[in-house]
Amino acid sequence: MARKKVLIIAYAFPPAGGGGVQRPTKFVKYLRDFDWEPIVLTATEDSFVDVDTDLLKDIPDDIVIERVRPYLSQRTTFNFKKKLAAHGKSSKLSKRTFANLFRDWFLIPDSQVLWVIPAAARLRKMLNHHNPDLIFATAPPYSALLLGLFAKKVSKGPLIVDFRDPWSQYLFSFRSRENRFRKSIEKHLEHKVVKGADSVIAVTQDMVSYFKSNFSLNSHDSLDLIYNGFDEDDFQNVVPKRFEKFTILYTGKVLPNLTSAVPFVKGFKKFLENNPELRERVQVKFMGLFDDAEAKNLIDLWDLEDTIIIDGYLQHSECISSQFGADLLLLLLNADTPQPVTGKVFEYLRAGKPILALIPQKGLAADVLKKANAGIIISPDDSDKIAAELQAHCLGQRKNDNCAYKIDAFNRRQQTGELASIFNQMHQFKKQ
């Protein structure tokens, strides 16, 4: 029997790198196991700043993938900012360039809206040629969801939207000044997407509760929870990376208004002051985008460059190898921010190493770690306790209990089965 077809709209897709790419990649990898044929619409390979060609191995060679070049790509914007910095522009100009102003006031809901315009034409051709049974759009970027609405209008088929992060709840997490004009438009767009979709999927229970309380969903509308997770295949035959020193590892993005490294740097400095003899025996490694100027300044000011190493973006396979080889895994999350449970949490659990979580005591990430008995949760503001915990781990005074938690429910293949069940329900509803 022929597989049913789903058109997947995913701006971020291999060879793009980063945590957000994992979810749509693994869905595409496993959907055929559940009798669904994925057809992918994404951006061109030269659109992304972070590239991870290893992820391409997860995509079957005969999957149909259509790539559209955006008018303004992430890589173009990134290179423009680097040129400004190289020409010695003032810090004020670097922070608030014309490009940033244009983005904040006109590129709504995000800069990838300039991908939606050319992608819409390609999308129409794909709908006519492949005649998919339903549409699946995943965000961020949230402009991909607007493209999903367009696809539904053209095809008359069911639309499933997947929120990997909150939308309006996150609206100003990364901006120092509130833009009321933008906020009102984005709230309106979010409402249009949620009300226009036939099914909404979120990655946390908090997000599900938000949609329930803020939108009057019809009785036939589907609202489902599919967590982020890990792919067991990624952990087969892993060779742990060998480190010469006691290694504290963070993998993922460091962003000042969401996952700031400042609390850790302060605690680490205090730890070294209390234990100067350990300085030559310990190192901290950050693998991923490190966009935290204050933390970088503190590292320089306190002469910590020899012990805190910022590697930048590395391939996913190398991050997993490093997780297995590290002595302590670091998790960061600012207080008073929405708390998505990222796939990194489950990868950390699967790696089986102790976790030092500088996160709020109450929240989804804390709940998962407490059930896992996988380490210790410390308030980001408690430098003394951070220092004491680092000392205890470095001196071997902590037992690693990160093994008791059943994480099978967060296996990417099983989660793809849950997604396929939603697809089947929507397909049946369409036929009625």
N, C-alpha and C positions, 0 to 999 in steps of 0.2 A: 504494500500500500504506500502511495506517495506521501511524503511528509507534508504537513501544513507549513506554510511560509510566513515568516515574520520579518518585516522590515525594521531594522535596528538603526536608530539615529543616535550616534555616539561621536561627538566631536573628538573626544580624547580616546584614541584607540592605537594599538601598536602600529608603528614602532615608538609612539609617544611613551614617555616614561612617567613615573609618579604613582602615588597610591590610588588616585581616582581611576586610573586605567584598568586596575585589576578586576573590578567588578564586571564591566561589560565584556572584558576579554574572557573571563572564565565562563560567563553565560554563553558566549558564542562557542567556546570550546566544548561545552557539554550539552547544548540544546539538541543536537542530533540524537543523543542517547534517549531523548524523550519525544522523538518523532516530530521535531520542529526543525525546519531549515532556515537558518539565519541568513539574511541579506543585509549587508552593512553599508550605511552612508556615513562617511567620516571626512576629516580634513586631510589634505595632502601631507606627505611625509616631511616636507620641509617647513611645516607650520609650527613645529614645536621646539621649545628651548631644550627640554630634557628628552633624550632619546635612549630607548632601551631595546635594542634589536633582539635581545634574548626572548622577549615576550612574543615575538612572531612565531616561535616554535609552538605556541599554544593554539594557533589558528590553523585549521585544516587548509591544505593548499588549494582545494577546489571551492572554498567559500567565496561567494561573490562579494567583492568589496569595491565600492565606488568612492573615489577620493576627489574632493573639490577644494581648490585653493581659495582661502579667504582673501578679501581685499586688504585686510591688515592682520598679519599673523602675530602670534606671541613672539616668535623669533625676531620679526622685524622691529617690534616695539622694544624688545630686549637689547638688540644691537644699537638702536637709536639712543637709548639711555647710556650705553657704554661709550658711545662716541661723544656724548655730551660730557661725561665724566673725564674722558681722555683729553678734551680740549680745555679742561680747567674751569668749567663754568662754576658759578657760585653755588653753594649748597642750597640756597633758597630756590634758584632756578632749577637745580637738579631735582628737587622734591616736587616742585609745582611747575613743570614744563607745560608748554602749550598742549602737548600730547595728553598729559594727565588731565588738564582742564577739559579738553575735548572728550576724553573718555568719560569723565564724571558727569558731564552735562548732556552729552549727546549719544554716547554708546550705551544704550539702555536696552536690556538689563545688563549687558556686559559687552566687551569688545568683540566677542565672537558673533555678535549680531551682523557684523560685516561678512561673516561666513554664510549666514542664513540666506542672504540675498542671492548669491550665485548658486547655493545649494538647492534652493527651491526649484530652480529650473531643472536641475539634474533629478531631483526627487520626483517631479512630475513624470519624467521619462521612465524612471524606475518603476513607478506605480503602474504605468501603462504596460510595461514590458513583463514585469514579474507577477503582477496582480496578487500581492500578498494578502493573507487572510486577516492580518492585523498589524498595527504599528506599535513599536516600543521605542520610547525616547527617554534617555537618561541624562541627568544633570547633576552638577554643573558641567558646562556653562548652561545657564537657564534659557538662553536663546534657543538651545536645541529643543526645548519643550514647545516654543512658539512654532518651530518647524514641524513638530509633531501635530499641532493643531491644524496647520496648513495641510498636512498629509491626510488627516482625518476628513477635512472638508472636501478634498479632491477625491479620495478613495471611498468615502462613506463607510469605512471600516472602523472597528473598535480601536481606541487609542489607550495604551497603558503608559503612564508616566512614572519614572523612577527617580525619587529624590535621594541622592547620595549625601546631600547636606541640606539643612534648612535653607529657605530662600529669604523671606522678609525678616525672619528671626536673626539672620546673619547680616542683614543689610549694611550695618555700619560697623561691623566688627573690625574691618580693615581700613576705616577712614577716620581721620581725627576730627573732621567737622561734618556735621549732619547736613545733608542736602535734602531739604523737605520736598522739593520739586521731584527729585529722583525717587524718593521714598514713596510718594503717592502714586507715581506711575508704576513702580515695581509691585506695589501691593495690588494695584488693579490688574496687572499682567498675571500675577500669581493666582488671583481669583479666577481669571479667565481660563487659565490652564487647568486648575483643579476642578472647576465646574464643567469644563469642556471635555475632560478625560472620562473614559468609561471605567478606568481602574487607576488607583493611586497606590504606589508602593513607597514605603519609607524604610530607613535603616535603623530607626530607634523607636521605642514605645512613646517617648516624649513627642516625637514628630507626628506619630499617629494620633496622639491625644490632641495635638495642636490642630491638625486638620479636622478632627471631629468637633472641636469646640469653636472653630472659627469659620467653618463652612457648612452650610445646610445641604448635606449630601442626600441624594435620593436613595430610596430603599434598595434600588437595584445597583447602585454604585458600589464598587468594590474598593475597600481600603485595607491594605495588607502590610504586614511587617516581614521583611526579609533582611536579617542582619548582614553586616559585612562579615567576612570570614577568611578562611585560608584554603589553599589548594594542597591536598596531601601529596600530589605529584611533585610539588615544589620542594618537598622535604625528603624525597627518596634519594638515597645515595649521596646525601650532602656530606661534603668533607669540611669539618669545622676549620675555620681559619685559625692559624696558630699565632698567638700574640705573645711577645716576650714579657710584657708587663701585665699586671692586673688591669683589666680593661672594662671601662664603663662605656656602654654603647647606646647611642640614640640613632634610630633610623627614621627618616621622614622629614617633613618640612618644619622649620623653626620660624614662626611668624610672631611678631611682637604682640599683637592683640589677641592671639589665640593660644600659641604654644611658645611663649617667651622662655628663653634660656637664662634670663637674668637671675631668677631665684636660685637656680642650680649653681650658677657661677659664683654667687655670693656664698652659698653653703659650701661649695668646693674650696673656695679660698679659706674659709674658716677651718675646714678640715685639714688643709695643708699647714695652716698656722699652728694648729694643735698637734700635728704629726709631721714635722719637717723631715723626719728620717724616712717617711714613706714617699716623698716626692719623686724619687728616682725609680720607684717600683710601681707607679700607677699612671694610667693615661685615660683620657676621655676622648671618645671619637664621635663626631657628629657626621652622619652620612645622609645627605639630602640638602635641599635648598636651605641656606642659613641666611634669612633676611631679617636679622635682629641687630640693628646698629648699636643699640645700647649695650647688649651683651658683648659684641665685638670690642667696643670701647673699653669695657671693664677687663676683658681678657688682655688687651694691650696695656692698660693702665697698671694692672697688677702683675704683669710679666708672667702670664700663664700660657704663653704660646707654646712652650715646650711640653706642656701636659694636656692642654685642650687642643685637639686637632680637628679642623674643619675640612672634611674630605670633599664636600660638595656632592653632586648627584652621582650615584654609582648604580650599576645594573642590579636588578632585583635579586638575581641569583647570588651576587656577591654580598648583598645585604643579609640574605638568609645564612650564608656561610659564616658571616661575621657574627650573627646572632647566636649561632651554635658555638662559636669559639669564645665569645665574650664571657666575662665573669658576672656582670651585672647589667641588666637592660634598663634603660631610663625611659620613663614616660612623662610627658609634659602636657599640662592643660591649665590655662589661666582660670582664676576664679571669675564668676559672673559672666560666663560665656555659655552659649549653647554647647551641649556635650555629645557630639556624635561618638559612637563607639567605632573607631576606625579599624580597618583590617589589621593594622599593626598590632593591636591588642591581642588578637587571636593568633597572629604569627608569633608574638612573644610567648604566649602560652604554649603554643606547639613546640617552640624551641626548648622549653623546659628549663629555662634559666630564671634565677630570682629577678624580680622586677622592683625597681625603686620608682614609685609613682608620685610625682609632685603634682597632685590634682586635688580638687575639692573633695572632702570626705563624703559628701552626698552627691550622687549623680550616677549615671548609667555605667560609666567606666569604672567607678569605684565599686559598684554592685558586682560587676563581672569579676573583678580582681578579688573581692572578698570571698566570693563563691569558690574561686580557684585556689584560694589560700596561696597565692603566687608571689607574695612579697609584702611590702609595707607601703601604706599610703600616708604621705606627709603633706601638711598644708604648705603650699608654695612659699608662704611668708615665714616659715619657721627655719631660719638658717642654722640655728643651734642643733635642732633635731636632724636636719639634713647632714650636717657635719658628723654627728654622732653615728648616724646610720652608715655613712660611708666608711667611717673608722671600723665599725663592727664587721662590715663585709670584707674590707681589706685585710683584717686580722683573722678572718675565718671564724668569726663568732656567731654567724647566722647559718641556720640549717635551711636548705632549699627544699621547700615543700611543693614546688610548682610541678605537680604531677597528678594531683587528685581530681582535677576538674575534667568532666566529660565534655569534650568540645566537638563531638561528632556532629552535633546540630549545626555547627558553623562551617562544616565542610562545603566547599564551593559546589561540588557536584550535587550534593543533597539539596543545597539552596536552589540550584538550577532546576531540580525536579519540582520544587515549590513554585518557581516561576512558571514552569510549563503547565502546572495545574491551573494557575490563574489564566494562562493563555487558553487552555481548554475550556474553562468556564466562559470566557469572553467569546470564544468561537461558537460555543453552543448557544449563547444568548443571541448572537448575531443571526443564527439560523432560524431562531424562533419567530 
